[in-house]
């Protein structure tokens, strides 16, 4: 089947099956059920996991088909938000690093939306410096026991499985004592608490692990090799964020160029030029993302350059929400109870900082671009060759 | 849409880059810019002869190699990165105008390197107008060519490339409303490709310096105050390259997208190029302000290029018109 046929079939399928309503970020239980039903249809039609290996339940097609489908899907708002962490980060990590048993067990249900995934790296004392994490996994009969706390975990309240980074050895330097596991989010001892963020809603959660048992076969990679596993996940994370995997398009975004041009007075030359600036920034990033996708297809792995795309997306997100609210004026900050246009703008400016913080702050992205793309010398480090147990923590020295 | 170079284009890039690194490194650029003619004729003989760059986009029936604008963009990025002095861009703009309007008379001379040509830009200015054999001017949908005529050299900010006031007019050599319109967009793409090279070389210079210059017992590139600015400059490079590849692709393959892609290229790449050249100079510290250091050559070329086709606001206004804002 040639690409044009593929695209036309995808369009026809989407027109027949894509739901019309705009999902409001993290959905409630009935929203999750509807999203799962949609994901199953999407998978059965062959449009979930388009480039993933056929052996594990993917379609085994190329980036060309993936892009053709994404181009058609951009005209719709698909309810894929709760699957975005699994599709963008956890799944690709298991494809890269999992055992065949893990791939066989987890990939197909993930792609079909039967099971929801979250990613458990950050902790209250380990954000930008994620290798400082303190959640302990201790070897026991037939597996491991986990105690600790994770935070900023998107979709954890709906998740069946989590990709968990733990400390298994405090006697070695911080990056060397980490180990990755798949954890059952329904296991005894796992407590998920939604965290109310600055939008007033709960986009993410804090998770407590209290003597949680993980079977040995859920180890991902090698014991002590968790940092390099995490780097793999984070690379996928930045690429998936910057390329908008599972994030929905800009179609219904009231502060994006296409919406803004219909709501502001472009007869004013200042406004007109500000819209030109927004178009230029949006288009520059879109073309960069397309170039990265084409390079990936040509066998050039973008690696840390995905962090540049993620940084640019964070800056664009802030810029467009800031511009849209400034252009609108007072109605952006005081609106009728039912929301309306002003409510959309207020939500956008409240939500805007998230992109510059989640998935690595802008400062961390700049460090990554500087050190791994431009190969600049690192900051002097005082924490690299010291046993973890001897390092400072934010509350003082660990006991 | 094609945003990644083909193997052949990568080979072309390596050939031009390797040649310019050997034949026209920055010390040679300085010698050339201070010479009477402003460029090294021997370098041009080899560029036009060995590399065949004067005929790159000239159709085969007129003695050229009939390559596309994607190939031209690859070459201009390299001549920009090397700050190649002399009339290469001027003759390239002339070749674009003649190719798009269907000239038969002048293209063979340009292709074989015997004709140096230029195009009158706004205000009767022309790149390398004093030394060009032929001055082309756009008169409505017609292209006129004048050999001779009054030429008055101007003092340029950018010492690596000269400009002159010239006399427009002469015989009509070609006519095509569509060709002239396309040529104006293609000028924007060609200049943007050169700007991409200037941007890239400016960034490479300060990244290299950040790895060897020591202050407070550390390489300056290790400080986040420097590193984060270099990361932002890299982001500009990535976007600028994507925009130039897209515009060059549109020039070859998607004529309906060319106008907006070309306006976008001038709006984004023109500004990004100057900002990166400026920040590269500033991050060098005091040495960057000296005549002996090369940073000011990139800074001045970047500014000269940013306003070459008119004040930057005209590109923003054109983009707004094309977007129907």
Interface residues (C-beta under 8 A of the other chain):
Chain A: X261 X266 X272 X273 X275 X276 X279 X280 X283 X284 X285 X287 X288 X290 X291 X294 X295 X298 X300 X305 X308 X309 X311 X312 X363 X365 X366 X367 X369 X370 X371 X373 X374 X375 X376 X377 X378 X379 X380
Chain B: X1 X2 X3 X4 X207 X210 X211 X218 X219 X221 X222 X223 X224 X227 X228 X230 X231 X232 X234 X235 X238 X239 X240 X241 X242 X243 X245 X246 X264 X267 X268 X316 X319 X320 X323 X325
